[in-house]
């Protein structure tokens, strides 16, 4: 009986040690965990919402993301907004931040390459997308504002390449971001629009008519990330940037309609 009691006591002591170790580990993670803020291009919203929980689970760090057009987020960073990292929809703004010493030199890389799609909720809106775009008296066409949205720049490059920029000028409806552009089409305020393939894949409504624009018709939509010089949580920010190029993250990014290539490009 005494032996059984001693064995039970040893097991209880071992259990106490295990619990103490777990509590210590949890306390250590909590003490080192930080909450970083990320400025994120609007087209990457859905993918970001898939990536954040995985990153937080693996690292203990938390992320607060602010979504918007690349141009407006860039302006906010220039004005001192307290972001730790910037996930743009182009390579131009991160490069400018690096040149202006507002971004950390050497931290900039391409985390995704976007694909442009002409999309309409109406399945019979177009069978020949080029003929549809060439119709000068056609319905309204949504694009991102080229001044703030890189996908809008790509859309204008497509229209220029097809010789249709002047033809469709009066039909254009410009969204401040690619998210607003998508909403114009989704709500029927424009019959069709140039949106991101990732947005269409995340759309749970009628797929309608779509045309994945050949990459040869516009410059690559290289979406770059950069660590910001004013970051108050550089270690957590670097952990996030490292996570973005992990196999797990890249699998999700590619599944959502982006290309990542074999290796990230500067």
C-alpha positions in Angstrom: 0.0 0.0 0.0 2.9 2.3 0.9 4.6 1.5 -2.4 1.4 2.4 -4.3 1.1 5.7 -2.5 4.8 6.5 -3.2 4.3 5.7 -6.9 1.2 8.0 -7.0 3.2 10.7 -5.3 6.0 10.4 -7.9 3.5 10.6 -10.8 1.9 13.7 -9.3 5.3 15.3 -8.9 6.2 14.5 -12.5 2.8 16.0 -13.6 3.5 19.1 -11.6 6.9 19.5 -13.3 5.4 19.1 -16.7 2.7 21.7 -16.0 5.3 24.1 -14.6 7.4 23.7 -17.7 4.4 24.3 -20.0 3.4 27.4 -18.0 7.0 28.7 -18.1 7.1 28.1 -21.9 3.8 29.9 -22.4 5.0 32.8 -20.2 8.2 33.0 -22.2 6.3 33.1 -25.5 3.8 35.7 -24.2 6.6 37.9 -22.9 8.4 37.8 -26.3 5.3 38.1 -28.4 4.7 41.4 -30.1 1.9 43.0 -32.1 3.1 44.4 -35.5 1.2 46.5 -37.9 1.2 45.8 -41.6 0.2 48.1 -44.5 -1.2 45.7 -47.1 -2.3 46.3 -50.7 -6.1 45.7 -51.0 -5.8 42.9 -53.5 -4.0 40.8 -51.0 -6.7 41.0 -48.3 -8.1 37.5 -48.7 -4.7 35.9 -48.8 -3.5 37.9 -45.8 -6.5 36.7 -43.8 -5.4 33.1 -44.4 -1.8 33.7 -43.6 -2.1 35.7 -40.4 -3.6 32.9 -38.2 -0.9 30.5 -39.3 1.9 33.0 -38.5 0.4 33.9 -35.2 0.0 30.3 -34.2 3.6 29.5 -35.2 5.3 32.5 -33.6 3.0 33.9 -30.9 3.2 37.3 -32.6 0.1 39.2 -33.5 -0.6 41.2 -36.7 -2.9 44.2 -37.2 -3.4 44.7 -40.9 -4.5 47.9 -42.6 -5.7 47.5 -46.2 -5.9 50.1 -49.0 -4.5 51.2 -52.3 -0.7 51.0 -52.6 -0.5 54.7 -53.4 -2.5 55.8 -50.4 -0.6 53.5 -48.0 2.7 54.8 -49.4 1.5 58.3 -48.7 0.6 57.4 -45.1 4.0 55.8 -44.5 5.6 59.0 -45.9 3.6 61.0 -43.4 4.7 58.9 -40.5 2.0 56.3 -40.1 3.3 53.7 -37.5 3.5 50.6 -39.7 6.2 47.9 -39.3 6.0 46.4 -42.7 4.6 47.4 -46.1 3.1 44.8 -48.6 2.6 46.8 -51.8 1.1 45.8 -55.1 4.0 47.1 -57.0 7.8 47.4 -56.7 8.0 51.1 -57.3 6.8 52.3 -53.9 8.9 49.9 -51.7 11.9 50.9 -53.8 11.2 54.6 -53.2 10.9 54.0 -49.5 14.2 52.3 -49.5 15.8 55.2 -51.4 14.2 57.7 -49.0 15.6 55.7 -46.0 12.1 55.0 -44.8 12.6 51.3 -45.7 15.4 49.1 -44.4 18.0 48.5 -47.1 18.2 44.9 -48.2 14.8 43.9 -46.8 12.8 44.4 -50.0 11.7 41.4 -52.0 8.9 40.2 -54.3 6.4 38.1 -52.3 3.8 37.7 -55.1 3.2 38.4 -58.8 -0.4 39.4 -59.6 -2.6 38.3 -62.5 -5.1 40.7 -64.1 -8.6 39.5 -65.1 -11.4 41.2 -67.1 -14.5 40.1 -65.2 -18.2 40.6 -65.4 -20.9 39.1 -63.2 -22.9 38.5 -66.4 -22.0 35.2 -68.0 -22.9 36.5 -71.4 -21.3 39.9 -71.1 -18.5 38.9 -73.5 -17.2 35.9 -75.5 -14.6 37.9 -77.4 -13.0 40.2 -74.7 -11.1 42.4 -77.2 -14.3 43.0 -79.2 -16.1 43.8 -76.0 -13.5 46.4 -75.0 -13.5 47.9 -78.5 -17.2 48.8 -78.3 -17.0 52.6 -77.9 -20.7 52.8 -76.9 -20.5 49.8 -74.5 -21.4 49.8 -70.7 -19.2 51.2 -68.0 -15.8 49.5 -67.4 -14.1 49.6 -63.9 -10.4 49.9 -63.4 -8.2 50.9 -60.5 -7.1 54.5 -60.4 -3.6 54.3 -62.1 -2.4 57.0 -59.7 -3.0 54.9 -56.6 -3.6 51.3 -57.7 -0.9 49.3 -59.6 -3.5 47.0 -61.0 -5.0 50.1 -62.6 -1.6 50.9 -64.2 -1.6 47.3 -65.6 -5.2 47.8 -66.9 -4.2 50.9 -68.8 -1.2 49.2 -70.2 -3.5 46.5 -71.6 -5.8 49.0 -73.2 -2.8 50.8 -74.7 -1.4 47.5 -76.0 -4.7 46.8 -77.7 -4.9 50.3 -79.1 -8.2 50.9 -77.1 -7.2 53.5 -74.5 -8.9 56.4 -76.2 -11.9 54.2 -77.3 -12.9 53.2 -73.8 -12.0 56.5 -72.0 -15.6 57.7 -71.6 -16.7 54.3 -70.2 -14.1 54.1 -67.5 -15.0 54.1 -63.8 -12.0 54.4 -61.5 -11.8 52.9 -58.1 -9.4 54.2 -55.5 -8.2 50.7 -54.9 -8.6 47.3 -56.6 -10.9 46.4 -53.8 -13.3 49.3 -54.7 -12.9 48.4 -58.4 -14.0 44.9 -57.7 -17.0 46.2 -55.7 -18.1 48.3 -58.7 -18.4 45.1 -60.7 -19.8 43.0 -57.9 -22.6 45.5 -57.1 -23.5 46.2 -60.8 -22.2 49.7 -60.8 -20.0 48.7 -63.7 -20.8 45.8 -66.0 -17.2 44.7 -66.2 -13.8 45.6 -64.8 -10.1 44.7 -64.6 -9.6 43.0 -61.3 -7.1 40.7 -59.6 -7.3 37.0 -60.3 -7.0 36.5 -56.5 -10.2 38.5 -55.9 -12.1 36.5 -58.4 -11.0 33.2 -56.8 -12.1 34.5 -53.4 -15.5 35.6 -54.8 -18.4 33.3 -53.6 -20.9 34.7 -56.0 -21.7 33.9 -59.7 -18.4 33.5 -61.6 -19.9 35.2 -64.7 -17.6 35.9 -67.6 -13.8 36.3 -67.2 -10.7 36.6 -69.3 -7.3 36.2 -67.7 -5.3 38.8 -69.4 -2.1 37.5 -71.2 0.9 38.7 -69.2 2.5 39.9 -72.4 0.0 42.8 -72.5 1.3 44.5 -69.4 4.3 44.9 -67.2 4.7 42.2 -64.5 2.7 43.1 -61.4 5.5 42.4 -58.9 4.2 42.9 -55.4 7.0 43.7 -53.0 7.3 43.8 -49.3 9.7 45.8 -47.2 10.6 46.3 -43.5 10.0 49.9 -42.5 12.7 51.9 -40.8 10.4 53.3 -38.1 9.3 49.8 -37.1 8.8 49.5 -33.3 8.8 45.7 -33.6 11.6 44.8 -36.1 12.1 41.3 -34.8 8.5 40.4 -35.2 8.4 42.2 -38.5 11.4 40.2 -39.8 9.7 37.0 -38.6 6.7 37.9 -40.7 8.8 38.6 -43.8 10.6 35.3 -43.3 7.2 33.6 -43.0 6.1 35.1 -46.3 8.7 33.2 -48.3 8.2 29.9 -46.4 6.9 26.9 -48.4 3.7 26.9 -46.4 2.9 30.6 -47.2 3.9 30.4 -50.8 1.6 27.4 -51.3 -1.3 29.5 -50.1 -0.3 32.6 -52.1 -0.1 30.5 -55.3 -3.4 28.8 -54.6 -5.0 32.2 -54.4 -4.0 33.1 -57.9 -0.6 34.6 -57.6 2.8 33.5 -59.0 5.7 33.4 -56.6 8.4 31.9 -58.9 11.1 29.6 -57.7 12.8 32.2 -55.6 11.8 35.7 -54.4 13.3 38.5 -56.6 14.7 41.8 -55.3 
